[in-house]
Amino acid sequence: MNEHDLIAIDLERRFGGLARLYGVAGAARIRTAHVIVVGLGGVGSWAAEALARSGVARLTLIDLDHIAESNINRQIHALDTTLGQSKVQAMRERIAHINPACRVDCIEEFVDAENWPELVSFDLQANGSNTAFIDACDQVKAKTALAAWALKNKVSFISVGAAGGKRLAHQVDIEDLSAVTHDPLLAQIRSRLRKGYEAARTGKMNVMCVFSREPITKPLVALGASELSSHIAGNESLSAPLSAQSDGSLNCHGYGSVVTITSTFGMCAAGWVLNKIAG
């Protein structure tokens, strides 16, 4: 038995369950799919993990950041052994142990309005419905550029909203951008698309989004371990004026974050993509 046969048997054992869920044809489409994930943080890393564990043929991972200790609370590739490593490379090494047949292309760049889509090279006509995009970055201009490009090219695309300041995983949902609520980040994208990119002002905008209907929890004061213990013992409030709590950003760096939310966002995005590709 040659190496190719061994890999084929191994892949069938690992990913054969998808055919019972999506059907033989649907699972086959997933096994030939190419998914581009922009942003490998608390959301994108979980989305990439889910896609790898579903047997996709190719993943393109885009992020310029490196793994820091502060990432350990919510990012699947953040471990003691990966601190300081680039996020895309750490994810590629992880995927090699999950789906060795998956082609993983790493692009160490931040996406912006100027460099997209030149960062990636692929033939949309050739790949068609087997290509999909997950926007898991947290910069307004980049997210707007990605969504505008996806609308223009009519590709399978899903954008993920802000996970910071959310606690309740069961409040996470997927809707067209026109129907998204409780998400200031996606609200900005909606406004910019309508003003600068001639997106539909009424009705569906044809940009699918992962978001949470939960109101945002304002950040609490950052305390050291001894201070926190003292406050808890005295039953003291840990809240503070918003100006003292946050850097004003809409991402997890400004607000508090928890893995139950970021992973749910990532899994929802990956699940939507898998369903879309399977047909």
C-alpha positions in Angstrom: 0.0 0.0 0.0 1.5 3.3 -1.1 1.6 6.6 0.8 -1.4 8.0 -1.2 -3.6 5.0 -0.2 -2.6 5.5 3.5 -3.6 9.1 3.4 -6.9 8.3 1.7 -7.8 5.7 4.3 -6.8 8.1 7.1 -8.9 10.9 5.7 -11.9 8.7 5.3 -11.6 7.6 8.9 -11.2 11.2 10.2 -13.8 13.0 8.1 -16.2 10.3 6.9 -18.9 11.5 9.3 -19.5 14.6 7.2 -21.1 12.5 4.5 -23.7 11.3 6.9 -24.6 14.9 7.7 -24.1 16.8 4.4 -24.5 13.9 2.0 -21.9 12.3 -0.2 -21.9 15.2 -2.7 -21.9 17.9 -0.1 -19.0 16.3 1.8 -17.1 15.9 -1.4 -17.5 19.6 -2.1 -16.2 20.4 1.4 -13.2 18.1 0.8 -12.3 20.2 -2.3 -13.0 23.6 -0.7 -10.7 26.6 -0.3 -11.5 28.9 2.6 -9.7 32.2 3.3 -9.7 33.3 6.9 -8.7 36.9 7.6 -7.6 37.4 11.2 -6.3 34.5 13.3 -7.3 35.8 16.8 -10.0 34.7 19.2 -12.5 34.2 16.4 -10.5 33.3 13.4 -8.3 30.7 15.1 -11.4 28.7 16.1 -12.9 29.0 12.6 -9.7 27.7 11.1 -9.7 24.8 13.6 -13.3 23.9 12.7 -12.6 24.0 9.0 -9.5 21.8 9.3 -11.4 19.3 11.4 -14.0 19.2 8.7 -11.5 18.1 6.0 -11.4 21.2 3.8 -8.7 20.9 1.1 -7.1 24.3 1.4 -7.0 27.1 3.9 -5.4 30.5 3.4 -4.7 32.2 6.8 -4.0 35.9 6.9 -2.6 37.7 10.0 0.5 39.7 10.9 0.3 39.3 14.6 2.3 37.1 17.0 0.9 35.0 19.9 1.1 36.8 23.3 0.4 35.5 26.8 -2.7 37.7 26.8 -4.1 35.6 24.0 -4.3 32.4 26.0 -7.7 33.1 27.4 -9.5 33.0 24.0 -7.3 31.8 21.1 -7.0 28.1 20.4 -3.4 28.2 19.1 -2.1 30.2 22.1 -0.1 27.9 24.4 3.0 28.1 26.5 4.8 26.4 23.6 3.7 28.9 20.9 4.3 32.3 22.7 6.0 34.6 20.3 5.3 32.6 17.3 3.4 34.1 14.4 -0.3 33.2 14.6 -0.6 31.9 11.0 2.5 29.6 11.5 1.2 28.3 14.8 -2.1 27.5 13.2 -0.5 25.8 10.2 1.6 23.5 12.5 -1.6 22.7 14.5 -3.6 21.9 11.4 -0.8 19.5 10.2 -1.7 17.3 13.1 -5.4 17.5 12.4 -5.6 17.2 8.6 -2.2 16.5 7.1 -3.7 16.6 3.6 -4.9 20.2 4.0 -2.9 22.8 2.1 -2.3 25.8 4.4 -1.0 29.0 2.9 0.1 31.6 5.4 0.2 35.3 4.6 1.8 37.4 7.3 0.1 40.7 6.6 -2.7 42.9 8.0 -5.5 43.4 5.5 -6.3 47.0 4.6 -8.3 48.8 1.9 -5.2 49.2 -0.3 -3.7 45.7 -0.3 -6.9 43.6 -0.7 -7.4 41.4 -2.8 -3.8 41.5 -4.1 -2.7 39.7 -0.9 -4.2 36.4 -2.2 -3.9 34.9 -5.6 -6.7 32.6 -6.7 -9.1 32.1 -9.6 -12.7 32.8 -8.5 -14.0 31.5 -11.8 -12.2 28.2 -11.4 -13.1 27.7 -7.8 -16.6 29.1 -7.9 -18.9 27.9 -5.0 -16.0 26.0 -3.5 -14.3 29.2 -2.3 -15.4 31.1 0.7 -14.2 33.9 2.9 -14.4 34.5 6.7 -13.6 38.1 7.8 -12.5 37.7 11.4 -10.5 40.9 11.7 -11.4 43.9 13.8 -10.5 47.0 11.8 -13.4 49.0 10.3 -11.6 50.0 7.1 -10.4 46.5 6.4 -13.8 44.9 7.1 -15.5 47.5 4.9 -13.1 46.8 2.0 -13.6 43.0 2.3 -17.4 43.3 2.4 -17.4 45.7 -0.6 -15.2 43.3 -2.6 -17.3 40.3 -1.7 -20.5 42.1 -2.8 -18.9 43.1 -6.1 -17.6 39.6 -6.9 -20.6 37.8 -5.5 -18.5 35.3 -3.4 -19.5 33.4 -0.4 -18.5 35.7 2.5 -19.3 36.1 6.1 -18.2 38.9 8.4 -17.8 38.5 12.2 -18.8 41.3 14.6 -17.3 42.4 17.9 -16.9 39.7 20.5 -15.6 42.0 23.2 -17.9 42.9 26.0 -20.1 39.9 25.5 -20.8 37.0 27.9 -23.7 34.9 26.7 -22.9 32.5 24.0 -26.6 31.6 23.4 -27.2 35.1 22.2 -25.0 34.7 19.2 -26.7 34.7 15.8 -26.2 35.0 12.0 -28.1 37.5 10.0 -27.9 39.8 7.0 -25.9 43.0 7.8 -29.2 45.0 7.4 -30.7 43.1 10.4 -27.7 43.1 12.8 -28.2 44.8 16.2 -26.2 45.4 19.4 -22.9 45.6 17.4 -21.2 49.0 17.0 -18.5 47.6 14.8 -20.9 46.0 12.2 -23.1 49.2 12.4 -20.1 51.2 11.2 -19.6 48.7 8.3 -23.2 49.0 7.4 -23.1 52.8 7.3 -19.8 52.9 5.3 -21.1 50.4 2.7 -24.3 52.4 2.2 -22.5 55.7 2.0 -19.4 54.9 0.0 -20.0 51.7 -1.8 -23.6 52.0 -3.1 -24.9 49.1 -1.0 -28.6 48.7 -0.6 -30.1 51.3 1.7 -33.3 49.2 2.3 -33.8 45.5 2.5 -31.1 42.9 2.5 -27.5 43.9 1.9 -26.3 40.4 1.0 -23.5 40.5 3.6 -24.0 37.7 6.2 -22.7 38.5 9.7 -22.0 36.7 13.0 -23.0 38.9 16.0 -24.5 38.8 19.4 -27.8 40.3 20.4 -26.5 40.7 24.0 -26.0 44.3 25.1 -22.3 45.1 25.6 -20.8 44.8 29.1 -18.7 47.8 29.8 -15.1 47.0 31.0 -14.4 46.7 34.6 -11.3 48.2 36.2 -8.1 46.3 35.6 -6.9 45.1 39.0 -3.9 43.0 40.2 -4.5 39.7 41.9 -4.1 41.2 45.4 -6.4 44.1 44.7 -9.0 41.9 43.2 -9.0 39.6 46.2 -9.4 42.7 48.5 -12.3 44.0 46.5 -14.1 40.6 46.5 -13.6 40.1 50.2 -15.1 43.6 50.9 -17.9 43.1 48.4 -16.8 46.3 46.7 -17.8 47.4 43.2 -15.3 46.9 40.5 -16.9 49.3 38.0 -15.4 52.6 37.0 -16.2 55.4 34.5 -16.0 54.2 30.9 -13.1 56.6 30.3 -11.1 54.8 32.8 -11.9 51.4 31.6 -11.3 51.1 27.9 -9.1 52.4 25.1 -12.2 53.1 23.2 -11.7 50.4 20.6 -14.4 47.9 19.6 -12.3 44.8 19.8 -11.3 42.5 22.6 -8.3 44.6 23.6 -10.6 47.4 24.7 -13.4 45.3 26.2 -13.2 42.2 28.3 -13.5 38.9 26.4 -14.1 35.2 27.1 -13.4 32.1 25.0 -17.1 30.9 25.1 -18.0 33.9 23.0 -15.0 34.1 20.6 -15.1 30.4 19.9 -18.9 30.5 19.3 -18.4 33.4 16.8 -15.7 31.4 15.0 -17.7 28.1 15.0 -20.8 29.9 13.7 -18.8 31.5 10.8 -17.2 28.1 10.0 -20.6 26.3 10.2 -22.2 28.8 7.8 -19.3 28.3 5.3 -19.5 24.6 5.5 -23.3 24.6 4.9 -22.9 27.1 2.0 -20.2 25.0 0.3 -22.1 21.7 0.8 -25.1 23.2 -0.9 
